[in-house]
Amino acid sequence: MDMINSIDEMQQRAQLASVSGQKISFVPTMGYLHKGHLSLLEEGRKRGDLLVLSIFVNPTQFGQGEDFEDYPRDLQRDADLAEQAGVDIIFAPTAKAMYPQHYATYVEVEGITENLCGASRPGHFRGVATVVTKLFNIVQPDSAIFGTKDFQQLAVIRRMTADMNMPVTIVGMPIFRERDGLAMSSRNVYLSADQRQQALVLSQSLAVARQLVAAGELSSATIIQSLKTKISAQPDAHIDYIQICHQLSLADQEQVDIDSVLLLAVYVGQTRLIDNGYLVEKT
């Protein structure tokens, strides 16, 4: 496995792979890998001849007062896990290389970025779209694999890739959960033991919402109010948003249907956690 920090070197490796007929599969991350990331790498290993993992904590997607400085980082640990997963190249650029002096170009995706995390984290998706565009231009992948825990992020990347005619197949993989249901996240390490237990309210809320729908309750407002009551009962929980949206447009829905997705963002202590799931079982 090779560790590449230079943008030029990564582009040269990508071009060499293309000339030799190799397919590049790509998993972009901010590092501090967990089993969810490893499941993406496993899929990437199946889809390409050359598997590239990027590790880059992207400053442009963090807002003022967010956890950019504190975001967990351990490159050696990540490298060990990546090698075990069959990664061929880790691309780990510096922020200075990605955003040099006088950098002035950003990518905006309209519409679907205005709700949910886009409303509560202004500028977040501009940073996401920009860094993913840059990474695609550098790594030149044939396929890129993302988790669906960041449901809105995946929707934004799909939209951007289609709108900009990028020759990259976007693959969404299921949420990887702990045995007790908590969605895996690098930020879970911030939680105390008690907060870790309280955080289960997110996945429990998904289960409650599905039970309500199965029992015939289709009013989004009624379902959301029930979940607000449940989540607010946790002493360290503070709701950012609870919304039921259409899976494609991410517009709020008054009534649940087969395209409805429940999306949650909840602070447990100082840690912001997200989760999501469809409300109607798809056959």
Helices and strands as residue ranges (DSSP letters): E 2-4, H 7-19, E 24-29, H 35-47, E 50-55, G 59-61, H 75-84, E 89-91, H 95-98, H 117-120, H 124-139, E 143-147, H 151-163, E 169-173, G 186-190, H 193-198, H 201-214, H 220-232, E 237-246, E 260-268, E 271-278
